[in-house]
C-alpha cells in the first residue's frame, strides 16, 4: 500500500540516524518499527496486582480533617 505520511522533525532525525547506522532502506526501517509498535499494542497485558488495604488503629482519634481551623489550633503533641 502506498500512502503519504507527515513525519515530525524529531522522528525524522531519529529515522535518518537509524538508517545511517543500519544501512537499511528507510522503507524497511519504518515498516519494522511500525510492526514492533503494533505488536506491542496487541500484546496481552498482565493484569496488575490486586492490593488489599486493611485499616490500622492509630491509637488516637484525629480531629475532623475537613476543618482546617481545627487542625491549625492543635499543637504538634496533640497528634
Secondary structure, DSSP 4 states (H G I P E B T S, - for coil): --------HHHHHHHHHHHHHHT--HHHHHHHHHHHHHHHHHSPPPPPPP--------SS----TT-HHHHHHS-GGG-
